[in-house]
């Protein structure tokens, strides 16, 4: 796709989807002034339900006045209609657990260099935490953040799961649900960029520290939205572990 062409397609999609979102949600956005109106930006967000990409895109488009680009798992690009919308809207496929997984980072770096806003869900899928707090995340987000000298903004969002919970097939459409998003200040990663590296990039220790730092910021913002104290650590589902790999997309 010709650079920038996705912007027109995204506006067409927004024209179609926004009336539905306004009909189903009562959005409340805070901290949108922390997101620059132009230039490359990385948005690091939590992931609770499959509707998150729609409601967060709404916040970015109407609240922050930016057209978002997501890293999304490749399987979604094969779904009829959905795949076409993702491709035309300029979203970035992630080939998980394949030799092509690193391509998503290169494509994201190219988008950031072109002045785009890129959204990453470092958890790689909807959280499995029983209380819906962020779970342990993949370190690809740290690799991207350290490779690109652009603002990295933590964002928490909450409420879309009341419309459709993860794995549920029965949406609750009415009454309209309150859906919130809050953007924090850019996270200063300058001290991590000056650390010794290994091979072609940061050490695994640095990547883990940066990932946990970013997701702790997101977790604390989510605590503000929920008016609750977040847990001290991150939930790790049985039989899994956060590993050093490219960030995966929405599930």
C-alpha positions as CSV (number, residue, x, y, z in Angstrom):
1,X,0.0,0.0,0.0
2,X,1.3,3.5,-0.9
3,X,2.6,5.3,2.2
4,X,-0.2,7.4,3.8
5,X,-3.0,5.8,1.7
6,X,-4.3,3.9,4.7
7,X,-5.3,7.3,6.3
8,X,-8.1,7.7,3.8
9,X,-9.3,4.1,4.3
10,X,-9.2,4.6,8.1
11,X,-11.3,7.7,7.8
12,X,-13.9,5.7,5.8
13,X,-13.9,3.0,8.4
14,X,-14.2,5.5,11.2
15,X,-17.2,7.1,9.4
16,X,-18.9,3.7,9.5
17,X,-17.9,2.5,13.0
18,X,-18.1,5.7,15.0
19,X,-21.9,6.0,15.1
20,X,-22.1,2.4,16.4
21,X,-19.6,3.2,19.2
22,X,-21.5,6.4,20.2
23,X,-24.7,4.4,20.3
24,X,-23.2,1.6,22.5
25,X,-20.7,3.5,24.7
26,X,-20.4,6.6,26.9
27,X,-16.7,7.4,26.4
28,X,-14.7,9.3,28.9
29,X,-11.2,10.2,27.9
30,X,-8.5,11.7,30.1
31,X,-4.9,12.8,29.5
32,X,-5.2,13.0,25.8
33,X,-3.1,16.2,25.9
34,X,-0.1,13.9,26.7
35,X,-0.3,12.4,23.3
36,X,1.6,14.6,20.7
37,X,-0.6,15.6,17.7
38,X,2.1,14.7,15.2
39,X,5.2,12.7,14.9
40,X,6.0,9.1,15.8
41,X,4.4,7.9,19.0
42,X,4.2,4.5,20.7
43,X,1.1,3.8,22.7
44,X,1.5,1.0,25.3
45,X,-1.9,-0.3,26.5
46,X,-3.6,-3.1,28.5
47,X,-5.9,-5.6,26.9
48,X,-9.1,-6.9,28.4
49,X,-11.5,-7.7,25.6
50,X,-11.6,-8.1,21.8
51,X,-13.5,-4.8,21.6
52,X,-10.5,-2.9,23.0
53,X,-9.0,-2.0,19.6
54,X,-12.3,-0.3,18.6
55,X,-12.8,1.7,21.7
56,X,-9.1,2.7,22.0
57,X,-9.0,3.7,18.4
58,X,-12.1,5.9,19.1
59,X,-10.1,7.6,21.9
60,X,-7.1,8.1,19.7
61,X,-9.1,9.3,16.7
62,X,-11.5,11.7,18.4
63,X,-9.7,12.3,21.7
64,X,-6.1,12.6,20.6
65,X,-6.8,13.5,17.0
66,X,-4.5,10.7,15.7
67,X,-5.0,7.9,13.3
68,X,-3.7,4.7,15.0
69,X,-1.9,1.8,13.6
70,X,-2.0,-1.5,15.6
71,X,0.2,-4.5,15.7
72,X,-2.4,-7.3,15.2
73,X,-2.0,-11.0,15.0
74,X,-1.8,-12.3,11.4
75,X,-4.7,-14.7,11.9
76,X,-7.1,-11.7,12.0
77,X,-6.0,-10.7,8.5
78,X,-7.4,-14.0,7.2
79,X,-10.9,-13.3,8.6
80,X,-13.4,-12.2,5.8
81,X,-14.2,-8.5,5.9
82,X,-12.1,-8.0,9.1
83,X,-8.9,-8.8,7.3
84,X,-9.7,-6.5,4.4
85,X,-10.5,-3.7,6.9
86,X,-7.2,-4.3,8.7
87,X,-5.1,-4.3,5.5
88,X,-6.8,-1.2,4.0
89,X,-6.6,0.6,7.4
90,X,-2.8,0.1,7.5
91,X,-2.6,-2.2,10.5
92,X,0.6,-4.2,11.0
93,X,0.4,-8.0,10.9
94,X,2.3,-10.0,13.6
95,X,3.4,-13.5,12.5
96,X,3.6,-15.1,16.0
97,X,5.9,-18.0,16.6
98,X,7.4,-17.9,13.1
99,X,10.6,-16.7,11.4
100,X,8.7,-13.7,10.2
101,X,7.8,-12.5,13.7
102,X,10.6,-9.9,13.7
103,X,9.1,-8.3,10.6
104,X,6.4,-6.7,12.7
105,X,9.0,-4.8,14.6
106,X,10.6,-3.6,11.4
107,X,7.2,-2.5,10.0
108,X,6.4,-0.7,13.3
109,X,9.8,1.0,13.2
110,X,9.1,2.2,9.6
111,X,5.6,3.5,10.7
112,X,7.1,5.4,13.6
113,X,9.8,6.9,11.3
114,X,7.0,8.1,9.0
115,X,5.4,9.9,12.0
116,X,2.7,7.4,12.7
117,X,1.1,6.5,16.1
118,X,1.6,2.8,16.8
119,X,-0.4,1.0,19.4
120,X,1.0,-2.2,21.1
121,X,-0.7,-4.6,23.5
122,X,2.5,-6.1,25.2
123,X,0.4,-8.8,26.8
124,X,-0.1,-10.2,23.4
125,X,-3.7,-11.3,24.1
126,X,-6.5,-10.5,26.4
127,X,-5.5,-10.7,30.0
128,X,-6.0,-14.0,31.8
129,X,-5.8,-12.3,35.2
130,X,-8.9,-13.3,37.2
131,X,-9.4,-9.6,38.2
132,X,-8.6,-8.2,34.7
133,X,-5.3,-6.5,35.7
134,X,-2.5,-6.6,33.1
135,X,-0.6,-9.9,33.1
136,X,3.1,-10.6,32.4
137,X,4.0,-9.1,29.0
138,X,6.3,-9.9,26.1
139,X,9.5,-7.8,25.8
140,X,9.2,-6.9,22.1
141,X,7.6,-3.6,23.2
142,X,10.8,-2.7,25.0
143,X,12.9,-3.6,22.0
144,X,10.8,-1.3,19.8
145,X,10.7,1.5,22.4
146,X,14.5,1.5,22.8
147,X,15.1,1.3,19.1
148,X,13.0,4.3,18.3
149,X,13.6,7.7,19.8
150,X,9.9,8.7,20.0
151,X,7.5,9.4,22.9
152,X,6.3,6.2,24.7
153,X,2.9,6.8,26.2
154,X,1.2,4.4,28.7
155,X,-2.5,4.2,28.2
156,X,-5.1,2.3,30.3
157,X,-8.6,1.6,29.1
158,X,-11.6,0.1,30.9
159,X,-15.2,-0.7,30.3
160,X,-15.5,-2.3,26.9
161,X,-15.6,-5.8,28.6
162,X,-19.0,-4.8,29.9
163,X,-20.2,-4.9,26.3
164,X,-18.5,-8.2,25.5
165,X,-16.4,-10.1,27.9
166,X,-13.4,-12.1,26.7
167,X,-14.6,-15.4,25.1
168,X,-18.2,-14.5,25.5
169,X,-20.6,-14.8,22.6
170,X,-23.4,-12.8,24.1
171,X,-22.9,-9.1,24.0
172,X,-24.7,-6.7,26.4
173,X,-25.5,-3.8,24.1
174,X,-27.9,-1.7,26.2
175,X,-27.9,0.4,28.2
176,X,-24.9,2.3,26.9
177,X,-21.7,1.3,28.8
178,X,-19.2,3.8,30.2
179,X,-15.9,3.2,28.5
180,X,-12.8,5.0,29.8
181,X,-9.3,5.7,28.6
182,X,-6.5,7.6,30.3
183,X,-3.1,8.5,28.8
184,X,-0.1,9.1,31.1
185,X,2.9,11.2,30.5
186,X,5.7,10.0,28.2
187,X,8.0,7.5,30.0
188,X,11.7,8.5,30.2
189,X,13.8,5.7,28.8
190,X,17.0,7.6,28.2
191,X,18.9,5.9,31.0
192,X,18.1,2.5,29.4
193,X,19.3,3.5,26.0
194,X,22.8,4.1,27.3
195,X,23.2,0.6,28.8
196,X,25.6,-2.0,27.5
197,X,24.1,-4.1,24.7
198,X,24.5,-7.7,23.7
199,X,24.7,-8.8,20.0
200,X,22.4,-6.5,18.0
201,X,20.4,-5.0,20.8
202,X,19.7,-4.5,24.5
203,X,20.3,-7.3,27.0
204,X,17.5,-9.5,28.1
205,X,17.7,-8.0,31.5
206,X,17.2,-4.5,30.1
207,X,14.3,-5.6,27.9
208,X,12.6,-7.1,30.9
209,X,13.1,-4.1,33.1
210,X,11.8,-1.7,30.5
211,X,8.8,-3.9,29.7
212,X,7.8,-4.1,33.4
213,X,8.4,-0.4,33.8
214,X,6.0,0.4,31.0
215,X,3.3,-2.1,32.1
216,X,3.6,-0.9,35.7
217,X,2.7,2.6,34.4
218,X,-0.2,1.2,32.5
219,X,-1.3,-0.8,35.6
220,X,-1.2,2.3,37.8
221,X,-3.3,4.2,35.4
222,X,-5.8,1.4,35.3
223,X,-5.9,1.6,39.1
224,X,-7.0,5.3,38.7
225,X,-9.8,4.4,36.3
226,X,-11.0,1.5,38.6
227,X,-10.4,3.5,41.8
228,X,-8.6,0.4,43.1
229,X,-5.1,-0.4,44.2
230,X,-3.4,-2.5,41.5
231,X,-1.5,-5.7,42.5
232,X,2.2,-5.4,43.1
233,X,3.2,-7.9,40.4
234,X,1.8,-9.3,37.1
235,X,-0.3,-12.5,36.7
236,X,1.5,-15.3,34.9
237,X,-0.9,-17.9,33.5
238,X,-0.1,-21.5,34.3
239,X,2.4,-23.1,31.9
240,X,3.3,-19.8,30.3
241,X,6.0,-17.1,30.7
242,X,6.8,-13.7,29.3
243,X,9.5,-14.2,26.7
244,X,11.8,-12.1,24.6
245,X,9.9,-11.8,21.3
246,X,8.1,-9.4,19.1
247,X,5.0,-7.7,20.6
248,X,1.9,-9.6,19.6
249,X,-1.4,-8.1,18.6
250,X,-5.0,-8.1,19.7
251,X,-6.6,-11.4,20.4
